[in-house]
Amino acid sequence: MTESMKGLHRSHRCTEFGVGNIGEYVTVMGWVQKSRNKGGIIFVDLRDRSGILQLIFEEADCGAEHFAKAERLRSEFVIAVCGKVEARSGAVNKNLATGEIEIRVEELRILSEAQTPPFPIEADSKTKEEMRLRYRFLDLRRPDIQSKLMLRSRVATKVRAVLAEEGFLEIETPILIKSTPEGARDYLVPSRVHQGKFYALPQSPQLFKQLLMCSGYDRYFQIAKCFRDEDLRADRQPEFTQIDMEMSFVDVDDVIGVNERLLQKVFQDAIGLEISLPLPRMTWQEAMDRYGSDKPDTRFGMELKDVSEVVKDCGFSVFTGALEHGGSVRGINAEGQGQMPRKKIDALVEFAKGYGAKGLAYVAIQADGSYKSSFVKFMTEEQMKALVEVMGGKPGDLLLFAADRNKIVWDVLGNLRLEIARNAGMIPEGQFHFLWVTEFPLLEWSEDQKRFVAMHHPFTMPMEEDLDKLDSDPGAVRAKAYDIVLNGTELGGGSVRIFQADIQEKMFEVLGFTKEQAQERFGFLLEAFQYGVPPHAGLAYGFDRMMMLMTGADSIREVIAFPKVKDASDLMTNAPDVVDQVQLEELGIAITKEEQ
């Protein structure tokens, strides 16, 4: 039999008082974590989002009726109790914020009974993620999940406060928009009123925030929901949240300055992390050459070395062949890994093949200075000595080399570097290494489409000194684009936008758009640009990723209240699901089964 809370008002959350409140009469409410009947005395741990509080029931204090109700309590019952704060009668529990006190209960009301949950409601659950997400409403009661989501709320509040101080206005942009297929796939929403036509869900508020700059709002931000129909990974979701911003009359340094102050204040407030400014910067080219990645993890070394000059005249055809075809030969030094068993080296070769390598060359430097190598027989003694010297090799080290087109070599060694560091425990815990990566390529060649595509989006401004290369060498044009990287994860990115009509027209031309196609996709923005557009630039953070890194979670699913799994489905609600035929008919949609 459950009861109402009529006449009762919660005076405190479970951990909102301590020894200073001893003697006070309080009313608390929450969930039963566990109950222990010691015969004549019942101890109950009461839990709410603030933490755990011990209750003590004795019939002399609460009477036979309330004591009988206390005997019925089980895990996850929702209760309200009134009683007096006392010093804890037993041993002090130093692991609890309320470990020095307890509530001697005088009145108990059972507000809701509960079935036995399918897994324990406790921190650091060992329950499989699929089970936890199936019962996410229970999983969300776990203290570690609650602390992550409460921190997320606090960060959002701080972001709003800091950006307001910096003169930003919070403005919402539409969710139902026009599809502009350039980049990831859009999620489409059929229109009932305009049958045969579709809205798209925004991949970002990009076009609208640029329009807001055209409209004179000067500094805009939004904590925005965004949608991308793409293959998922641990740090990807079909719907995700951005901290999105745009600024007028600014250049690269202005955007970086605002965001460094934002990061400094937010991380200090949220987790007590002191960030020294200015943050380090590195060009895209330097990041690729040194780390094989445009989001390098700089918490450890093992940097790439270009050994193309050293091996250009050697007898190893794998190296010379790559160089003859315009590629490069690069290597990494896995210090102290020279005794790695051949079986593990073979596993690294297979790992490298997963990133496009045809193979992996290696040199294991023995304690006596001799070499175990897959290619030593093709090299002279002088060539091997020069190669090891350039790599900084010493006895006990393992040198690994890739030879191919630059893109493949970077991809292989960049990922191999991370894999070895993870397996060997080389990545220090508890460190936060921020880095700005700047001067990205404006364009990248798409083998599928046989044309250049925008590395970021079609409105990214080329660096002024590279404008003359748009016709002659588009692939060499650098962009006024910048990413903020934290511990090898892209935290956010942005760019200065094109605001001159002639440059925008040239950009569309390089991307292979006709004037008609550009007008069809982006006509409303191009029209706005005809009425006076200020120079503007912006940046967007992946809010979910930021919280994943801030809390040390393994996946962004841990910092999103109701996440999707890797096939973009929701295990709790069973979305996506079939809909009524009537709904489809109203939309003018017919589902046709694909023939096997």
N, C-alpha and C positions, 0 to 999 in steps of 0.2 A: 504494500500500500504506500503510494507516494503522497507527498504533501506539497502545499504551496508555500511561498516565502512571504505571504501576506503579513504585513506589520514588521517584517525584518528588513533592515538595511545594512548592507555590508559596510563595516567600519574600516577595514584594512584588507589588503591582500596578504597572502601568507607570510611574506618576509618583510612586511613594512613596519615591523616593530621589533624591539629587542629588550635587553635587561632594563632599559630606561622606562619601559612600559609595565614593569611588574606591578601587580595590584590593580591594573585597569581592567574594566569589563569590556570585552570586544565581541564583534560578530564577524566570522569569516566563513567563506564559502569556497567550494572547489570539488576536486575529485579525490576519491580514496586511492592512495598509492598502494598501501597494504594495511592489514589489520592483524593485531596479535592479541589473542585472548589469554591472559595469564591466570584466569580463574579469580573472579572478583575485581580484577582490574583489566581494562581493555585499552591498549595503545593503538592509535590510528595515525598514520602519516597522511596528511592532507596536502594535496598538490594543486597549485594553480600556476599561471605563467611566470610568477615571480620566484617560485621555488617550493620547498617542502617545510611543513610545520607539524610538530608532534602534538596530538591531542591525547588527553588522558580521561577515561571514563571510570568513575566509581559510583556505585549505586547510592552511596550516602550523599553524594553531591548532586547527581542528576535525577535521582528517583528511579523506581522500578521500571516505569514506562520507557523512559529514554535509554536506560541501560539495556532493556530488552531489544530496543531498536538497534543499539550499537552492536549487539551480538549478531545481528543480521548483515552487518556491513561486509561488502566484498569489494575487490578491486574495481575501480572505475564507477562505483556509485557516486552520484552527485549529491552533496549534503551541505547543509547550513548548520553552524553551531554557534552558540553563545556561551561565553564563559570568561574566566578570570586568567590573566597572564600570571604565571608563576615561574620561579627558578626551576630548572629541570631537576626532578627528584633523583634521577639516575645519573649515569656518567654523562659529562658534556660531550656532544658530538661536534668536533672541530671541523668536520667536512660540510656542515650545514650553516647557513647564515643565521638560522634560528636555533643553533645547537645548544644554547645556554638556557633556553626557555621552553615552556610548553603551555598549552591551554587546558585548564581544568574545566571540563564541559559541564554546563548546567542544563542546556537545552539542545536537542538534536532534532533536525528535520531532514528526512530523506526526500530530496527533491526529484530524484530520478534513479531507478535501478538500472543495472547493466548486465548484459551477458558477459561470459568470460571472453576476453579479447583473444584473437588468433595468435597474438605474439605479445611478449611483455612490453609494457610502456615504460621504457627505460633508455637512458643515454647509451650511445655507441652500440646500438642493436646489431646482433649478428644475423638477424632475420634477412632472408634474400630480398633484394630490392623489389622484385616483381610482386612479392607478397605485401611488402610495405606500401607500394604504390596502389595496389588493389584496394587496400584499406587506408588510403592516405589520410582520411579524417581522423584515424587513430594514430597514424605515424606522426601527424602534426602535433600530437600531444607530447611527444618525446622532448625532454628538456634541451637536448643539443640542437634539434631542429628549431624549437621555439627561440632559442638564443640567437640563431642565425637570422631568422625572420625579424626578430626585434631589432637586431643590429641593422638589417636592411632598412627598416623603417627609420631608424635614427640617422642613417647615412642620407636617405632621401630628404629628410628634414634639414640636415646640415647643408646639403647641396643647394636646396632652395634658398636658405639663409645667405650663403656665401655669394651666390649669383645675384641675389637681390642687392647685396652690398655693392656688387660690381656694376650695378645699373641695368641688369637684365629684366625683361618682362616675361612672365610665364604666359604663353598663349597656346591654346590647343589647336591642332590642325585636323583635317577630316580623316576618318577611317575608310569611308567608301570613296574611292578615287578612280581616276582613269588609268587603265593599264598602259604602262610604257615599257614594253619588254626589252630591256637592255640590262643584262646581268642575270641574277637568279630568277627562277620562275615565280610568277605572281600567283597568289591565291585569288581565285575568281569568285564573284558573287553574282548570281543571275538576277536580273531585274524583272519583277512581275509587271510593272507598269510599262516598261519599254522592252517587250519580249524580243528575245534574240540578242539583246545587248547585256553587257556585263560590267559591273564595277570590279575593281581590284582592291585588295587590302594592301596598305602601304608597306613597302620594304623599308622605307624610311620617310621622314617628312621633308626630304631634300628640296623638292620643287616649291613646296609651300613656304618653307623657311626663307628661300631666296625671294619669293614674292613678298614676304613680310619686310625684307630689306628694301625692296622696291617701293613699298608702301610707307617707308619712313620710320619703322619701329626701332631701328638702330641696334638694339641688342635683344635677342629673343632666346628663350630656352623652353624646354619641355621635357618631362619624363614621359617618354612616348612608347606606346605599344607598337611593335613592328612585326611583320610577317614575311617569311620566305619559305617557299615550297622547295626545299633542298634536302639532300641526304644529310643525316644527322650524325653527330659525334658527341663525345662527352660534354663538349662546350658549345653545343648547338641545340636550338629548339625551333620548331616551326613558328612559334610566337615568342617574342623576347622583348626586353625593355631597353631603350636607349636613354641616356642623358644627352639630349640633343641641343645644340646651340648654334647661333649665327650672329655675326657682328658686322657692322658697317664701318667704312673708312678705316680699315685696318690692313696690316700685312702679316706675314708669318710670325714675326717676333711678338706682335701684339696678342695673337691668339695663344701662342705658347706661354706668354707671361700670365695671362688670365688663368690659364689651366694649371700652371704650376702653383699658383696661389691657391686655387681650388683644391688640388690634390693635397697640398701641404696641410690645409686646415681640416679637410675631411678625414684624412688618415690620422692626424693628431687627435681629433675629437673622437673618432670611432674606436681606434685600437691603441692610441697612445704612441704612434710611430712618429718620430722626428724626421722630417725630410729636409735635407739641406738643398737650398736653391743657389744657382740654377742647376737643373738636372742636366746630365751629360747628353750630348747630341752626337749623332753619327749619320753620315750619308748612307743611302741605300746601297751604293756601290761598295763602300767600306764594310758594311754589315755583311753583304754577300761574300766578299773576299775573305773576311776574317772568320765568319761563323757559318757561312752557307745558308743563311736565313735572314729574312727581312724582319724577323721578330726574335733576335738572338737572346739567349739566356746568358747573361754576363756574370752569373754567380760563380762560374768556374772557367778555367782556361781551355786547353785543348783546341786552340785556334787552328784554322786551316792555313796551310802554307802552299803557295804556288811554286811547284818545282819544275815547271815546263822548260825553263832555260837549262836546268841542270841535266835533264834527261833527253834533250832534243836530239842528241847524236848517239844515244845508246843503242844497243842491239835488241831491245825488247820491243817487238812490233806493236804490242798493245799501247805502249806509251807513244811511240813515234806515229802510229796510225791515227791516234786521236788528234795529235798536233797537226798532221797533214790535212785533216778535215776541219781545221779551224777551232778545234777544241782546246782543252787544257789538261794538265796532269797536276793534281793537288793531293795533299796528304794531311793526316792528323797524327799526333804523337800521343798515344794512350800511355802516359807515363806509369811505370811500375807494373804494366800488364804483359811484360815479355814472356812470362811463364804460362800464359794462357794456353790451356790444352787445345790441340788441333781441332777437337770436336766443337769447341766453343768458337774458334776462329771460323770454322765452316758454317756455323750458325750465323755469324756476322755477315759472311758472304751471302747467304740466303736472304738475310735482312736487307742488305744493300740491293739485291736484285729486285726486291719489292718496290724500290724507288727508281727503277729504270737502269740500274747498273748491269753490265754484261758479266761482271765479275769484280773481284777486289784483290789487289796485290798487297802483300804484306812483308814486313821484315821484323822478326823478333830478335832483338839484340841480346845475346847471351852474356852471362856473368864475365866470361873471359874476353868479351868484345867481338866474338865471332857472330855470324848471322845464320838464322834459320829463315829462309825466304823462298817465296814462290817464283822469284825471277832473278836471283843472284847470279845464276849461270849465264844470263844474257848481258851482264854488266862487267866492266873491268873493275879491278880493285880500286882504282882512283875514282871512277864514277860512283861506286857504292859509298866510298868514304865521303865524297862531296855531297851525295844525297843525304846521308845520315847527318852530316854536319849542318846542312841547311834546315833539316827537321829538328835540330837540337836533340838528337838521339843520344842516349847513353845506355850502358849496360842495364838490363831489366826493363827496357821500354819496348813497346809494340808500335810499329809504324804501319799505317794503313793508307793505301793510295787508290784513287779512282781516276780514270782517264776516259773522257767523253766530251760531248758538248758542255759548255759551262753550266747550263741550266740543270743538266743531269748530275754533273759533278757536285755542284752546290747542294742539290737536293739530297744526294746520297750521303755526302760527308756531314752535312748539317744534321741530318737525322741520326746518322751513325754516332756522331759526337754525343748526342743526347742519350742514345740507347746505352752506350758504354758508361757514361757518367751515372746514369740511373742504376745500372747493374753493379757498378763498382762503388756506389755510395759516395760519389764525388760532389754531389750537389748539397751545399750546406743548408740546413733547415733554419727557418725563422728569419731569413734575410729577405729584404725587399729591394731589388735592383731595378730602378726606373731608367728608361732610356728613350730619347726622342730619335726616331729614324726619319730622315728628311731626304728631299730630292729624289723621290721615287721616279721611275720611268713614267712618262705620261701614257704610253701605249704599250700593249703587248700583242704579239702575233698569235692569232687563233688558228691552229691547224684545221679545226673542224670547219670554221667559216671562211678560211683562206683570206682573212683580212685582219687589219689592226682593230683591236677593241680597246676601250678605255680601261686602264688598270683600276681606276677608281670610278669615275662617271664622266659623261661627256661635257661637264661644266667645269672641269678642273683646269686651272690656269697653267699654261706652260711657263717655265722660267724665261724671262724676257730675253736673256742672251742666247736662248735656243730656238727662238721663234723662226729664224731663217732656215732651220733644219726640217720644219714641218713638211716641206715639199721634197727636199733632197734626201733626208735620212730620218724619217719619222720615228724609228725605233730608238734613236739616240737622244730624243727630246726628253728633258727632265721636267717634272711637274713641281709646282709649288704645293706639294702635298707632304703630310707629316703624320706619323703614327706615334702614339705613346705606348711603349712596351713595358711590361712588368714581368720579370722572371720568365722570360721567353714566351709570354702570351700577349697578344695584341689587346691592349686595354681600350684603345679608342683610336680614331683616325679622322683626318679632315684635310681640307685644302683651301687655298685661295681660289675664288671662283672667277670664271671669265665674265667680264662685264662689258667688253667692247664687241659690237656686232660683227666686225670684220674677223676678229679672232674666233668667235663662236662659229661663224660661217665656215671658216677654214677647218676648224675642228670637226664639224659635221662632214665636211668633204673628205677629210683623211679617214674618218670612220666608215666611209662608203654610203652615207645617207644622201639621197637627193634632197633638193630644197622642199619638194612635196612631202617626202617622208619625215623630214625634220619638223615641218609645219604640222603634219598630222599627229605626231607624237608629243611635241613640246610647244605647240602653237601658242597656248595661253601664256607660257613663260616668255617666249620670244616677243609676243605682242607687248607684254609688260615692259620689256627691255627697251621698247621704242619711246617710252615716256619718262626717261630719266632714271638711270639705275646707278646707285653708288657702288664703289669698289667694296666688296664684301668677302668674308671668309667664315669658315665654321669648323666645327668638330663634333663628333658624337662618340660617347663611351658605350660599350656594352655593359650595362648596369649589372646584369646577371654574372658576367665574367668578373667584374670588379669585386662583387660580393663573394664569389667562389674563392678568389685569391686572398681576399681580406680575412675570410674565416678558415682558410686552409682546407676547404671541402674538396673532394675528389671530382665532383661533377656539379654543373650548374643546377641539376635537379635537386640538389640539397638546399639551394637557396631560393627556389621558386615554390610558392605554396602548392600549386597544382600543376606539376609538369607533365609533359608527354614523354613517351619512351622512344626508342630509336626508330620505330616505324611510324612515328608521329601520331600514335594513338594514345588515348587516355584509358588506363586500365581500370580506373575507378568508375567513370561514367560510361565506358564503352563507346566513346566517340573516336572516330566518326562512325555513324550508323546509318542504316537505311531510313528513308522518310516515306510518309504516306504517298500513295499514288496521286491523291487529290492535290497535294502540295506541288508535285511535279507538273501536273496538268495546268495548275494556275500559272506556273512559270514557263509553260510551253516547252518543257524538257521531257524527252523520252530516253529511257535507259535501254541500250541495245547490248545484248550479250555477245561477247566476242567468241567467234567460232574457233574451236580447238583445231 
